[in-house]
Amino acid sequence: MKRLCACVQRHLTAHALGELSPGLSRIIRFHLTRCPTCRQKAETLRTNLVLLQNNLGQIPAPTQLDPSQRRAVLEAARFSAARPLLFSDHVARLLDRFSSAMIFTPSRYAPSLASVAVILLTVVLGFSLFLPSLSMSRGRVKVTDTIPECSAPHEGDALKLMPMAPEDRGIRPQTLQKESQPLSGRSSHTDAEKDDRTFAHRYAKRAAEQPKTFAEEAGEAGNGTVGLMTADSVEQMVLEPPPMRRPSPLSPTPSVSPHAHRKDLSGDRLRKTEVSSRENTEKLGAPASALTLPSQAPPADDESRVSRSRKAAPRDLSSRREPPAEEQPAAPVFFNPFVETVRQPFSTFSIDVDTASYTLTRLALRNGQWPPPESVRVEEFVNFFDYHYPAPLRDAFAIHAECGPSPFGPGLRLLRIGVQARRTGREGNRRALLTILIDTSGSMATPERLGLVTHSLRLLLDQLHPADRLALLAFDSKARLMLDYTPLSEKNKILQVVESLQPSGSTHMEAGLRLAFSTARAAFDPAASNRILLFSDGAANLGSTTADEILALIADSRRQGIFLSVYGVGRSGVHDQLLEQLANKGDGSYAFLDSVEEARRLFIDQLAATLHTIAADVKIQVEFNPESVRLYRQLGYENRQLTAEQFRDDHVDAGEVGAGQSVTALYELDFPPDAPADAPIGTVRIRYREVESNRIVESVVPLPSALTTDRVNSLSPSTLLAACAAEFAEILRGSPFASDGSLAEVTRQLQPVAAAFSLDPRVWELLDLVEQARSLQNRSP
Amino acid sequence: METVNRTAHSRPDAAEAEMKAVMAAYEQPLLRYAASILPNPHAAKDAVQQAFIRLCAFGFPLPFDPPALRAWLYRTTWNTAIDLLRAEKRRAVLHEKAAEMIRPSPSLPSPHPTSNDPRLEQLQPALARLSEPERQIVLLRLQQNLSYKEIGTITGRPIGSVGRLLHQAIQKLSRLVQSHSTESSP
């Protein structure tokens, strides 16, 4: 038995990651149902794996190369393509690939590998000598074919890096070392570095003196390895240059295929994770501490755990892997982990009033597609709904908290913190100075894009006050001012320009935003609310195409107090991430126009919120009391997290809130069994800059000391609605914490809520969407 | 020479487009990968840039199918990053005075911007204390979500060896993080 345990434990990691063969993993599963020791180890390991995966994904990393670095790479690509591909390049390619596989994973088979390479090379060279044209056209195919075989014999593997034997170096192409110093005293790594440095130089030289260099190099290539090359053969090859356009072994659309694979992988990851962390929470008690205390024993046993987590697995397989037709590279999907209160009692985040993620998901589900997980943001689902929190009369914000049993996490508590901003009508407001920036590129030329934009603008114009002023800008390959600031009293003139917009050309969003900000800055009116409204499908393809670069260019204008509202349009191929980041970092909000109804909601019902920002840089900090809360996890707000110190750092950018808007944050809490009934859960702090007075305000509200309620049924409908929206989003996003949840359960909880909110069509629509997702899930294998 | 001049105009554009596609697909994951190996984000960018430039040396269209391209990129990024790390180490040995300013070895805590997750701060030094193959495999499997098979191709190891190393590394990581937290808690 002991031996079996040792064997099983060796394979646990591969088992947890889903890398074992079905037969072996069945044996291990069976063993785990029998052996409590191994089961305990498996549980700990799974928790650790999930935590590691989460944490490794969050290691801070630059998202992009510097623009100058990108240019250098593209320049190198152009350069490399501009020169003809010579015979010696085929040799160099082969050796390059061979050596890059060799150098850093040397093995004791290296000498034999080297001889295999020499033989191969002899064959290739011999071939090309006698059948030069044939070998030219096949050279590429050969390279790809031989390399996997070359790396395969490495399998003996040595763990440590050994210095290369001199005879190994001999197989490196002499041509590559033409301009470098003698080999002695240099490590093989520096050879590789050298290759890069000499690469451009070498080719520049070659381009200048074509035939001579070629002959030289061919000779040199011959020198180092095989002495078969003759002057005749060289000449023959000069006369017969290699075909310029070779059949590409890459798939016809290389831009899509690597990405498509990534999507597959992310789907795989979800499947392989397979473990429900919430389950661990319940059973293990302390998942956050599992990494720090791996030896901590979970309470032994019960069969249902194993079977339940297995039951959850097939659901994870749902049709999450169908990538939409055109799409930007998938961003990794993160989830906030459970945090130990003792370790980090502060949960700090920036407020987010965007709702685009919900609208986009609605669109995808209605088209019968499973939404891409990275575009499902839990907080945007939750904030889409109106929870009817009472608004404050004098202060800017009121905080409404409720805590009760979590409807979806048995044994956990759900804490809902609702933040409601003061309501002010449009009447008596500051006048608005709007700069409207419209994407008129070719991709906008459909009724649901530019058509919906003009419709929205007509709605907006009807709502605005005659004293408000508005400028119209358009951008495609270039940006241009269509209409300078015009008071709304001349509405017809504005309408004429709006109707005249014609889509064509590429999308130079950088130029558009730059012009918009400089126009808005020139006309800046401190007494008005200055705002840029951007309408686009986000498919930027000229100039800077990432949010960071664009925002860096317009940073100065932003500080002056010009806000940016982003409206996404389009049914497919919307570059959601770019638009979201623009609004996130550009002091603005992001909404998505998918229908005339959504346009009405944004430009008629919520116009006051859109036009009248009452507080900027709104940050919330929840401090939990370690005595009464053992673990907490925030649902959503993954890309809005701040450190505890950043809360009081007023330079840190955070979200903006418009008049009458509300924001809801949800936490799942784990209470220790011996929690004192009257100890407070903690406190909530909110800190913001009042836009009108430019004052920084911070207020503190204690959270209720005991549970507001004890039964799920007695939670208020608004909390239940928020919980359902969050659970739905978590399932769509593929959260490991929701892998034991089901859409059926969401429907069950949501039905009474929909009855309570019977006048709000949005809740009924949510119910409808959950059903739609369920039917999609059932349809997929 | 005639052929060269005729085709020289269209080819660079095609090459640039192909390279752009490659960068769009791999830039972000590779940067995250490199940033987990190297102590500062600028070095990570350098490593990734170098890998892309090396890729250009193969000529266009690139002679890889997508899985081979991915394996090549991950392998080269790792090698370049390790080179940079070692160069840094060598320099530190040579200039002892500079050693205080330059982070000489991967075992020192990295000056990455701190995150709000306390466990992340422990994870990075622990990660740096793994052996190089272990670190490579942990990153490839748990961060980049590649399968054992793909990792085998990248590192030139048989699948069994990948599995064994990963298992070892995870045990080690848990131990390291645990000991770190017990050291720092009193």
Interface residues (C-beta under 8 A of the other chain):
Chain A: R10 H11 L12 T13 A14 L17 E19 L45 N48 L49 L51 L52 Q53 N55 L56 G57 Q58 I59 P60 A61 P62 T63 Q64 L65 D66 Q69 R70 A72 V73 L74 A76 A77 R78 F79 S80 A81 A82 R83 P84 L85 D89 R93 D96 R97 S100 A101 I103 F104 T105 S107 R140 V143 T144 I147 P148 S151 H154 E155 D157 L159 L161 H189 T190 A192 E193 D195 D196 F199 Q210 P211 P241 M244 R245 R246 S248 P249 L250 S251 P254 S255 S257 P258 H259 H261 R262 L265 S266 D268 R269 A288 L291 T292 L293 P294 S295 P329 A331 P332 P337 V339 R343 Q344 T348 Q641 L642 T643 A644 Q646
Chain B: M1 T3 V4 T7 A8 R11 P12 D13 A14 A15 E16 E18 M19 K20 A21 V22 M23 A24 A25 Y26 E27 Q28 P29 L31 R32 A34 A35 S36 P41 A44 K45 D46 V48 Q49 Q50 F52 I53 R54 C56 A57 F58 G59 F60 P61 L62 P63 F64 D65 P66 P67 A68 L69 R70 W72 R75 T76 W78 N79 I82 D83 R86 H112 P113 T114 S115 N116 D117 P118 R119 L120 Q122 L123 Q124 S131 E132 P133 V138 L139 R141 L142 Q143 N145 L146 S147 Y148 T153 T155 G156 R157 P158 S161 G163 R164 L166 H167 I170 L173 S174 R175 V177 Q178 S181
